[in-house]
Amino acid sequence: MVNLGVDRYFIVKNRLHSLDISTLEKYDSQKMYKIYDEWPNIARESFESNQKSINFDNIDHIVFAGMGGSGAIGDIFASVLSKTNIHVNIVKGYHLPLTVDSNSLVITVSVSGNTTETLSVLEEAYKKKSKIIAFSSGGKMLDYCVKNEIDHRLVTQYHSPRVSFTSYLYTILKVLHSFLNIKNQDILESITELEKTCKKINSLNLTQNNLALNLAEWIKDIPMIYYPFGLQPVAIRFKNSLQENCKIHAITEDVIEACHNGIVSWEIESDVKPILIQGIDDYIKTKERWTALKEYFKESNIDFYEVISIEGSILTKIINLIYLLDYTTLYFSALSKRDPSPVVSIDKIKSKIN
């Protein structure tokens, strides 16, 4: 069990870690780990940047559009805004919902600025006369926005879209948090907690006290990632990072829904291994479900792993869990003697459709 809120209290005895900095350096050819080590600093610099905040009038619908690492940004905002009166859609594809009109705000995110699907959404939003704001490091998105006088914000890319996560998340928070009524104190809290988490899991602490490394050493076969309401962005991001950084299959399931169907899959022997992503203050009925699920796994002799959030706002919970789990994928890739950076298959597919 991993609980970010307290010192590690699940201890595997008599175990020596097989990962050291030289091994990490050997397999992480583009030094991805160095950017992860800087995530809290990048987050703070991005939120304290000179980006101007913006407000929109008469907005009754918000759409976040983006793919991959950029798409994860929209997932987080949807979760953070889930208990507000704001209607939020996430688009990971080519088309906007038919409900989008001039009272909708479309937020397009493409780290490269050249994501085909997101550029298509941008063009649709412009034709529908929607309110638009775009975020990228340049590329075709910048060109389109300049040509059509659309508000565009340049954001720094670090290493790759997925590793630029905090740069983009906290820049967008800087620009939109006032308009979206996301509390400044919640954002600052999330950064402060990132700094604390970093000390526990960064590359200078490759010891048995490193929560991310412990999980990386446990992972085997195909991870099944269970999550509760509100933490779906964490599960999706973890799955995507396992796929891109580690080159392995991974599955996600909502814990409540899974108890109505997916749980039956455990009745036969499987190479799938459950990881339970839990909020420290999940809804009481969700906690009951976690308890029942863990009892079922124990009775069935199914090994599982628990990851529990820290306390704080939903933003704080999400970003700190993502930080822990992204590091996990980085360490797992090194332990598996794989370079986390190349994404050859993605490049092959893009070459066939662009």
C-alpha positions in Angstrom: 0.0 0.0 0.0 1.2 3.5 -0.8 -0.2 6.5 1.0 1.3 9.8 -0.1 -0.1 11.6 2.9 2.1 9.8 5.5 5.5 8.1 5.6 5.5 4.7 3.9 4.0 2.1 6.1 3.9 -0.9 3.8 7.4 -2.4 3.9 8.7 -5.3 1.9 11.4 -6.8 4.2 14.9 -7.8 3.2 14.7 -6.4 -0.3 17.4 -4.4 -2.1 16.4 -2.1 -4.9 17.8 -3.1 -8.3 17.7 0.5 -9.7 20.4 3.0 -9.2 21.2 6.3 -11.0 23.6 4.8 -13.4 21.0 2.2 -14.6 18.4 5.0 -14.9 20.9 7.1 -16.9 21.7 4.1 -19.1 18.1 3.3 -20.2 16.6 6.8 -20.0 18.5 8.0 -23.1 16.9 11.5 -23.3 17.1 12.0 -19.5 13.3 12.2 -19.0 13.9 11.8 -15.3 15.6 15.2 -15.0 12.4 16.9 -16.2 10.3 14.8 -13.7 12.7 16.0 -11.0 11.8 19.5 -12.0 8.0 19.2 -12.2 7.3 21.2 -9.0 9.6 24.0 -10.1 8.0 24.0 -13.6 4.6 24.1 -12.1 5.4 27.1 -9.9 7.2 29.0 -12.7 4.2 28.4 -15.0 1.6 29.6 -12.6 3.7 32.6 -11.6 4.4 33.5 -15.3 3.4 36.7 -16.9 0.6 35.0 -18.8 -2.5 37.2 -18.6 -5.7 35.8 -17.2 -8.8 36.0 -19.2 -12.6 36.0 -18.7 -15.5 35.3 -21.0 -19.1 36.5 -20.8 -22.2 34.4 -21.3 -20.5 31.0 -21.5 -22.7 28.0 -20.7 -20.6 25.2 -22.1 -16.8 24.5 -22.1 -15.1 22.0 -24.4 -11.5 20.9 -23.8 -9.9 19.4 -26.9 -6.6 17.6 -27.0 -5.0 14.2 -27.6 -2.6 12.1 -25.5 -0.6 14.1 -23.0 -2.5 17.2 -24.1 -5.8 15.5 -23.7 -5.0 14.6 -20.1 -5.3 18.3 -19.3 -8.9 18.3 -20.2 -9.6 15.2 -18.1 -8.3 17.0 -15.0 -10.3 20.2 -15.6 -13.5 18.0 -16.1 -12.9 16.4 -12.8 -12.1 19.6 -10.9 -15.2 21.2 -12.4 -17.5 18.2 -11.9 -19.2 19.6 -8.8 -19.8 23.0 -10.4 -22.6 24.3 -12.6 -20.3 24.4 -15.6 -21.1 22.0 -18.4 -17.8 20.4 -19.6 -17.1 18.2 -22.6 -13.8 16.5 -23.4 -13.0 15.9 -27.1 -10.3 13.5 -28.1 -11.0 13.3 -31.8 -11.9 15.4 -34.8 -15.4 16.8 -34.1 -17.1 19.1 -31.6 -20.5 18.2 -30.0 -23.4 19.5 -32.0 -24.4 21.5 -28.9 -21.4 23.9 -29.3 -22.4 27.4 -30.4 -21.5 31.0 -29.8 -22.0 30.7 -26.1 -19.5 27.9 -25.9 -15.8 28.2 -25.0 -13.5 25.8 -26.8 -10.1 25.3 -25.3 -7.6 23.6 -27.6 -4.4 22.1 -26.3 -1.6 20.7 -28.5 1.9 20.7 -27.2 3.4 20.3 -30.6 0.8 22.6 -32.2 0.5 20.1 -35.0 -2.0 17.5 -33.7 -4.3 16.8 -36.6 -7.4 16.0 -34.5 -7.1 19.1 -32.4 -6.5 21.4 -35.4 -9.7 20.0 -36.9 -11.6 20.9 -33.7 -10.1 24.4 -33.7 -11.3 25.0 -37.3 -14.8 23.7 -36.4 -14.9 26.0 -33.4 -14.0 29.0 -35.5 -16.7 28.2 -38.1 -19.3 27.9 -35.3 -18.2 31.3 -34.0 -17.4 29.9 -30.5 -15.2 31.6 -28.0 -11.8 30.0 -28.4 -8.4 30.0 -26.6 -5.6 27.9 -27.8 -2.4 26.6 -26.1 0.6 25.2 -27.9 4.4 25.6 -28.3 3.8 26.9 -31.8 3.3 24.9 -35.0 0.2 25.0 -37.2 -2.0 25.9 -34.3 -0.1 29.2 -33.8 -0.3 29.9 -37.5 -4.0 29.3 -37.7 -4.7 31.4 -34.6 -2.6 34.4 -35.9 -4.3 34.2 -39.3 -7.8 34.2 -37.8 -7.1 36.5 -34.8 -7.7 33.8 -32.2 -6.3 34.1 -28.7 -3.3 31.8 -28.6 -0.8 31.3 -25.7 2.7 30.0 -26.2 3.7 27.4 -23.7 7.1 25.8 -23.2 7.6 22.2 -24.3 9.8 20.1 -22.1 11.1 16.8 -23.7 7.7 15.6 -25.1 4.0 16.4 -24.8 3.5 13.9 -21.9 6.5 15.2 -19.9 5.3 18.9 -20.5 2.3 18.1 -18.3 2.9 20.6 -15.5 4.0 23.3 -17.8 0.7 23.2 -19.7 -1.6 22.5 -16.7 -0.3 25.3 -14.6 -0.1 27.8 -17.5 -3.8 27.1 -18.3 -4.7 27.4 -14.7 -2.9 30.8 -14.6 -4.9 32.0 -17.6 -8.3 30.5 -16.7 -8.6 29.8 -13.0 -10.4 33.1 -12.2 -12.9 32.5 -15.0 -13.4 28.9 -13.9 -13.6 29.9 -10.2 -10.8 27.5 -9.2 -9.4 28.8 -6.0 -5.9 30.3 -6.1 -5.2 28.7 -2.7 -6.0 25.2 -4.1 -3.5 25.7 -7.0 -0.8 26.9 -4.6 -1.5 24.0 -2.3 -1.2 21.5 -5.1 2.3 23.0 -6.0 3.5 22.9 -2.4 2.4 19.3 -2.1 4.2 18.5 -5.4 7.4 19.8 -3.8 6.9 17.5 -0.8 6.1 14.5 -3.0 9.2 15.2 -5.1 11.5 14.7 -2.2 10.0 11.2 -1.6 10.1 9.9 -5.2 12.7 11.8 -7.2 15.9 10.3 -8.7 18.0 11.3 -5.7 16.0 8.9 -3.5 16.3 5.5 -5.2 15.8 3.7 -1.9 13.2 1.5 -0.2 11.5 4.7 0.9 10.7 5.7 -2.7 7.0 5.2 -3.2 7.1 5.2 -7.0 10.0 2.8 -7.1 8.3 0.4 -4.8 5.3 0.2 -7.1 7.5 -0.1 -10.2 9.1 -3.2 -8.6 5.7 -4.7 -7.9 4.2 -4.2 -11.4 4.1 -7.3 -13.6 2.0 -8.7 -16.3 -1.0 -6.4 -17.2 -2.0 -3.7 -14.7 -5.8 -3.3 -14.1 -6.2 0.2 -12.7 -9.3 0.7 -10.6 -10.4 4.3 -9.8 -13.3 6.1 -8.1 -15.4 9.1 -9.2 -13.1 12.1 -9.4 -9.9 10.3 -10.0 -10.5 9.0 -13.5 -7.9 11.5 -14.9 -5.3 9.7 -12.7 -6.2 6.3 -14.0 -6.2 7.4 -17.6 -2.9 9.2 -17.3 -1.3 6.2 -15.5 -2.6 3.9 -18.3 -1.2 6.2 -21.0 2.1 6.5 -19.3 2.5 2.8 -18.8 1.8 2.4 -22.5 4.1 5.1 -23.8 7.0 4.9 -21.2 6.9 1.2 -20.5 5.5 -0.2 -23.8 3.0 -2.5 -21.9 -0.7 -3.0 -22.0 -2.8 -1.5 -19.2 -6.5 -1.4 -18.4 -8.7 1.1 -16.4 -12.1 0.4 -14.7 -14.4 2.5 -12.6 -14.5 0.6 -9.3 -18.3 1.0 -8.9 -19.1 -0.1 -12.5 -16.6 -2.9 -12.3 -18.5 -4.5 -9.4 -21.5 -4.9 -11.8 -19.5 -6.6 -14.6 -15.7 -6.7 -14.6 -15.4 -8.4 -11.3 -16.6 -11.6 -12.9 -13.4 -11.7 -14.9 -11.4 -12.6 -11.8 -13.2 -16.0 -11.5 -10.5 -17.5 -13.7 -6.8 -17.3 -13.5 -5.4 -14.2 -15.2 -2.2 -12.4 -16.0 -4.0 -9.1 -15.1 -2.9 -7.5 -11.7 -5.1 -5.0 -9.9 -3.9 -1.6 -8.7 -6.4 0.3 -6.6 -6.2 4.1 -6.9 -8.1 5.6 -3.9 -9.0 9.0 -2.6 -8.2 9.4 1.1 -11.7 10.9 1.6 -13.7 8.9 -1.0 -17.5 8.9 -0.7 -18.6 6.6 2.1 -20.3 4.2 -0.3 -17.2 4.1 -2.5 -15.1 3.2 0.6 -17.5 0.3 1.3 -17.0 -0.8 -2.2 -13.2 -0.7 -1.9 -13.4 -2.8 1.3 -15.6 -5.4 -0.3 -13.3 -5.5 -3.4 -10.2 -6.0 -1.2 -11.9 -8.7 0.8 -12.8 -10.5 -2.4 -9.3 -10.3 -3.7 -7.9 -11.7 -0.5 -10.4 -14.5 -0.4 -9.5 -15.3 -4.0 -5.7 -15.1 -3.3 -5.3 -12.3 -5.9 -2.4 -10.0 -5.2 -3.2 -6.3 -5.4 -1.6 -3.0 -4.7 -3.2 0.1 -3.1 -2.3 3.7 -3.9 -4.0 6.3 -1.7 -4.1 10.1 -2.3 -2.9 12.8 0.1 -5.4 15.2 1.6 -6.3 18.4 0.0 -8.3 19.8 -2.9 -9.3 17.6 -5.8 -6.6 19.3 -7.9 -4.0 18.5 -5.2 -5.0 14.9 -5.0 -5.0 14.4 -8.8 -1.7 16.1 -9.6 0.2 14.4 -6.8 -1.1 11.0 -7.7 -0.2 11.6 -11.3 3.3 12.6 -10.2 3.8 9.5 -8.2 2.5 7.2 -11.0 4.4 8.9 -13.8 7.6 8.4 -11.9 6.5 4.7 -11.4 6.4 4.2 -15.2 9.8 5.8 -15.6 11.4 3.6 -13.0 9.6 0.5 -14.4 10.9 1.2 -17.9 14.5 1.3 -16.5 14.0 -1.8 -14.5 12.7 -3.5 -17.6 15.7 -2.2 -19.6 13.5 -0.1 -21.9 14.0 3.5 -23.1 10.9 5.5 -22.0 11.3 8.2 -24.7 10.8 6.6 -28.1 7.2 6.1 -29.3 7.9 4.3 -32.6 4.4 2.9 -33.1 2.8 6.3 -32.6 5.1 7.7 -35.3 4.3 4.9 -37.6 0.6 5.4 -37.3 0.9 9.2 -37.8 3.0 8.6 -40.9 0.2 6.6 -42.5 -2.6 9.2 -41.9 -0.9 12.6 -42.1 
